Amino acid sequence: FNFGINEKKAIQFATELLEPDNGRLLAPVNVQSDYWLKQVYKVYDGTGAEVNVIGQDVGAWSVQFQPDVTQDTCQGIWCAQFNGFQKKR
């Protein structure tokens, strides 16, 4: 991912799209659900288990990822209410 996501979505993608034994997903995960202003990098395997947390501060003053515009809780100028994004019906 090149945008911040909630941990639940990262786990879902890991389990649905990765090979269980060798697959790995590196994702900038929100430090708390629906908080789009700070992330940490997490590595998940194909079963959705957290393999590693890389760094303690991705966001805030160092790097802030664009939020996941598909989430209704998205905050900021990238989000649907400002950019015209519409979910598939």
N, CA, C and O of each residue as an XYZ file, in Angstrom:
356
protein
N       0.835     -1.185      0.000
C       0.000      0.000      0.000
C       0.873      1.239      0.000
O       1.955      1.250      0.587
N       0.402      2.273     -0.656
C       1.097      3.554     -0.589
C       0.216      4.599      0.082
O       0.393      5.799     -0.127
N      -0.734      4.134      0.889
C      -1.593      5.015      1.669
C      -1.917      4.318      2.981
O      -1.898      3.090      3.064
N      -2.217      5.116      4.013
C      -2.517      4.547      5.319
C      -3.822      3.765      5.303
O      -4.789      4.166      4.655
N      -3.844      2.631      6.029
C      -5.047      1.799      6.120
C      -5.251      1.346      7.556
O      -4.323      1.368      8.365
N      -6.477      0.934      7.864
C      -6.759      0.332      9.159
C      -6.197     -1.084      9.187
O      -6.098     -1.739      8.149
N      -5.829     -1.554     10.373
C      -5.224     -2.873     10.508
C      -6.150     -3.981     10.006
O      -5.684     -4.942      9.395
N      -7.441     -3.859     10.254
C      -8.402     -4.866      9.808
C      -8.316     -5.083      8.294
O      -8.383     -6.217      7.820
N      -8.168     -3.999      7.544
C      -8.080     -4.104      6.086
C      -6.759     -4.738      5.665
O      -6.730     -5.519      4.714
N      -5.673     -4.419      6.350
C      -4.374     -5.022      6.031
C      -4.440     -6.539      6.224
O      -3.960     -7.297      5.381
N      -5.027     -6.971      7.320
C      -5.154     -8.405      7.588
C      -6.035     -9.075      6.544
O      -5.733    -10.176      6.085
N      -7.121     -8.414      6.171
C      -8.018     -8.956      5.148
C      -7.280     -9.155      3.829
O      -7.390    -10.217      3.217
N      -6.538     -8.161      3.389
C      -5.780     -8.265      2.137
C      -4.726     -9.368      2.221
O      -4.540    -10.128      1.270
N      -4.045     -9.452      3.348
C      -3.007    -10.480      3.507
C      -3.600    -11.878      3.383
O      -3.042    -12.732      2.695
N      -4.728    -12.116      4.046
C      -5.311    -13.462      4.029
C      -5.954    -13.803      2.693
O      -5.961    -14.966      2.291
N      -6.492    -12.808      2.002
C      -7.181    -13.067      0.733
C      -6.243    -13.135     -0.468
O      -6.513    -13.863     -1.423
N      -5.138    -12.378     -0.429
C      -4.321    -12.242     -1.628
C      -2.947    -12.905     -1.565
O      -2.308    -13.096     -2.599
N      -2.489    -13.256     -0.376
C      -1.139    -13.802     -0.266
C      -1.124    -15.318     -0.142
O      -2.077    -15.923      0.347
N      -0.043    -15.917     -0.588
C       0.215    -17.343     -0.409
C       0.496    -17.567      1.078
O       1.350    -16.886      1.646
N      -0.204    -18.507      1.719
C      -0.122    -18.638      3.181
C       1.278    -18.881      3.758
O       1.593    -18.362      4.828
N       2.114    -19.650      3.078
C       3.404    -20.006      3.665
C       4.497    -18.967      3.455
O       5.331    -18.764      4.337
N       4.505    -18.315      2.318
C       5.621    -17.416      1.992
C       5.225    -15.973      1.696
O       6.102    -15.121      1.552
N       3.954    -15.680      1.603
C       3.505    -14.329      1.265
C       3.790    -13.331      2.374
O       3.740    -13.671      3.556
N       4.088    -12.103      1.987
C       4.328    -11.022      2.942
C       3.689     -9.735      2.434
O       3.711     -9.455      1.236
N       3.125     -8.962      3.343
C       2.534     -7.671      3.022
C       3.142     -6.624      3.941
O       3.100     -6.768      5.163
N       3.706     -5.575      3.362
C       4.196     -4.424      4.124
C       3.161     -3.324      3.968
O       2.860     -2.899      2.852
N       2.617     -2.861      5.091
C       1.548     -1.871      5.033
C       1.748     -0.772      6.071
O       2.126     -1.051      7.209
N       1.494      0.493      5.678
C       1.478      1.584      6.659
C       0.111      1.588      7.362
O      -0.879      2.078      6.820
N       0.082      1.037      8.566
C      -1.162      0.815      9.301
C      -1.395      1.948     10.293
O      -0.476      2.378     10.990
N      -2.647      2.431     10.348
C      -3.000      3.468     11.321
C      -2.712      2.980     12.734
O      -2.963      1.818     13.052
N      -2.184      3.864     13.588
C      -1.846      3.472     14.956
C      -3.090      3.139     15.774
O      -3.009      2.407     16.760
N      -4.222      3.665     15.374
C      -5.507      3.272     15.948
C      -6.538      3.354     14.841
O      -6.393      4.137     13.902
N      -7.560      2.560     14.951
C      -8.565      2.483     13.893
C      -9.152      3.864     13.581
O      -9.534      4.620     14.475
N      -9.206      4.159     12.293
C      -9.780      5.399     11.771
C      -9.033      6.674     12.166
O      -9.573      7.771     12.025
N      -7.808      6.546     12.654
C      -6.974      7.729     12.935
C      -5.981      7.840     11.792
O      -5.009      7.086     11.733
N      -6.221      8.775     10.887
C      -5.515      8.836      9.605
C      -4.275      9.710      9.645
O      -3.679      9.957      8.597
N      -3.864     10.182     10.798
C      -2.771     11.130     10.868
C      -1.455     10.522     11.352
O      -0.465     11.244     11.480
N      -1.415      9.216     11.622
C      -0.170      8.582     12.065
C      -0.225      7.086     11.778
O      -1.224      6.428     12.069
N       0.852      6.552     11.206
C       0.928      5.141     10.868
C       2.247      4.537     11.323
O       3.221      5.248     11.568
N       2.264      3.201     11.432
C       3.494      2.425     11.609
C       3.505      1.384     10.500
O       2.453      0.933     10.050
N       4.704      1.006     10.063
C       4.813     -0.075      9.089
C       4.653     -1.410      9.799
O       5.295     -1.659     10.819
N       3.789     -2.275      9.252
C       3.630     -3.617      9.776
C       3.776     -4.606      8.628
O       3.352     -4.347      7.502
N       4.389     -5.749      8.942
C       4.535     -6.823      7.971
C       3.627     -7.963      8.418
O       3.685     -8.396      9.569
N       2.782     -8.450      7.496
C       1.877     -9.559      7.763
C       2.227    -10.725      6.857
O       2.719    -10.538      5.744
N       1.967    -11.932      7.348
C       2.149    -13.100      6.479
C       0.806    -13.457      5.842
O      -0.189    -12.765      6.054
N       0.783    -14.534      5.064
C      -0.410    -14.925      4.334
C      -1.559    -15.415      5.197
O      -2.674    -15.581      4.703
N      -1.304    -15.649      6.482
C      -2.379    -16.039      7.400
C      -2.956    -14.829      8.130
O      -3.915    -14.958      8.890
N      -2.371    -13.657      7.899
C      -2.816    -12.440      8.570
C      -2.112    -12.169      9.875
O      -2.445    -11.211     10.573
N      -1.135    -13.004     10.221
C      -0.391    -12.797     11.463
C       0.640    -11.679     11.276
O       1.257    -11.557     10.218
N       0.811    -10.879     12.311
C       1.805     -9.804     12.280
C       3.195    -10.419     12.441
O       3.475    -11.088     13.436
N       4.057    -10.189     11.460
C       5.408    -10.744     11.475
C       6.382     -9.773     12.123
O       7.277    -10.185     12.861
N       6.211     -8.489     11.849
C       7.171     -7.493     12.322
C       6.523     -6.113     12.308
O       5.628     -5.845     11.507
N       6.982     -5.246     13.197
C       6.626     -3.824     13.177
C       7.920     -3.078     12.926
O       8.896     -3.239     13.658
N       7.920     -2.265     11.890
C       9.141     -1.560     11.493
C       9.005     -0.095     11.864
O       8.165      0.622     11.319
N       9.838      0.341     12.794
C       9.794      1.734     13.229
C       8.655      1.974     14.192
O       7.709      1.191     14.275
N       8.759      3.039     14.894
C       7.725      3.404     15.854
C       7.007      4.684     15.487
O       5.994      5.022     16.100
N       7.512      5.404     14.495
C       6.922      6.700     14.188
C       6.932      6.957     12.687
O       7.852      7.574     12.151
N       5.900      6.477     12.030
C       5.702      6.832     10.623
C       4.448      7.674     10.624
O       3.348      7.151     10.799
N       4.594      8.931     10.436
C       3.450      9.826     10.520
C       3.780     10.976     11.437
O       4.946     11.245     11.725
N       2.760     11.642     11.887
C       2.925     12.813     12.725
C       3.906     13.776     12.076
O       3.551     14.440     11.102
N       5.129     13.873     12.585
C       6.066     14.854     12.039
C       7.019     14.275     11.009
O       7.707     15.041     10.334
N       7.092     12.969     10.858
C       8.045     12.408      9.900
C       7.396     12.163      8.536
O       7.761     12.822      7.562
N       6.455     11.242      8.446
C       5.772     10.957      7.180
C       4.302     10.751      7.476
O       3.942     10.084      8.446
N       3.468     11.315      6.652
C       2.028     11.065      6.778
C       1.538     10.525      5.453
O       1.739     11.151      4.412
N       0.893      9.362      5.480
C       0.366      8.762      4.271
C      -1.017      9.294      3.963
O      -1.770      9.689      4.854
N      -1.331      9.294      2.680
C      -2.684      9.630      2.267
C      -3.629      8.610      2.888
O      -3.305      7.423      2.913
N      -4.780      9.030      3.389
C      -5.723      8.081      3.975
C      -6.376      7.199      2.916
O      -6.339      7.509      1.725
N      -6.970      6.106      3.363
C      -7.712      5.193      2.504
C      -9.033      5.865      2.135
O      -9.943      5.930      2.962
N      -9.148      6.363      0.907
C     -10.332      7.130      0.504
C     -11.587      6.274      0.402
O     -12.683      6.812      0.246
N     -11.451      4.952      0.486
C     -12.631      4.087      0.422
C     -13.341      3.981      1.764
O     -14.444      3.437      1.836
N     -12.725      4.493      2.830
C     -13.327      4.408      4.165
C     -14.187      5.638      4.444
O     -13.802      6.765      4.132
N     -15.359      5.402      5.039
C     -16.261      6.506      5.370
C     -15.672      7.439      6.421
O     -16.089      8.593      6.522
N     -14.709      6.956      7.205
C     -14.110      7.755      8.270
C     -12.916      8.566      7.792
O     -12.270      9.241      8.594
N     -12.613      8.512      6.505
C     -11.466      9.222      5.932
C     -11.505     10.704      6.303
O     -12.561     11.337      6.279
N     -10.329     11.248      6.648
C     -10.223     12.653      7.024
C      -9.176     13.324      6.161
O      -8.153     12.715      5.849
N      -9.407     14.564      5.769
C      -8.407     15.328      5.048
C      -8.807     15.634      3.615
O      -9.856     15.205      3.134
N      -7.947     16.382      2.952
C      -8.254     16.878      1.613
C      -8.314     15.792      0.557
O      -8.834     16.028     -0.533
N      -7.792     14.601      0.851
C      -7.798     13.513     -0.126
C      -9.139     12.806     -0.184
O      -9.409     12.076     -1.138
N      -9.979     13.007      0.812
C     -11.158     12.176      1.027
C     -12.325     12.556      0.128
O     -12.349     13.621     -0.489
N     -13.290     11.646      0.076
C     -14.400     11.726     -0.879
C     -15.131     13.062     -0.859
O     -15.485     13.591     -1.913
N     -15.353     13.598      0.302
C     -16.120     14.847      0.361
C     -15.391     16.014     -0.326
O     -16.002     17.041     -0.620
N     -14.090     15.853     -0.578
C     -13.316     16.901     -1.234
C     -12.863     16.521     -2.647
O     -12.666     17.409     -3.476
N     -12.693     15.225     -2.947
C     -12.125     14.857     -4.249
C     -13.117     14.218     -5.210
O     -12.741     13.902     -6.338
N     -14.361     14.017     -4.812
C     -15.363     13.469     -5.696
C     -15.363     11.956     -5.822
O     -16.098     11.412     -6.647
N     -14.547     11.251     -5.017
C     -14.512      9.782     -5.061
C     -15.885      9.243     -4.708
O     -16.527      9.709     -3.766
N     -16.333      8.248     -5.480
C     -17.601      7.584     -5.193
C     -17.394      6.087     -5.162
O     -16.739      5.529     -6.043
N     -17.952      5.423     -4.144
C     -17.842      3.973     -4.032
C     -18.661      3.308     -5.135
O     -19.661      3.851     -5.605
N     -18.207      2.109     -5.538
C     -19.010      1.321     -6.479
C     -20.297      0.911     -5.792
O     -20.317      0.591     -4.603
N     -21.340      0.928     -6.544
C     -22.656      0.569     -5.960
C     -22.974     -0.868     -6.212
O     -24.029     -1.349     -5.798
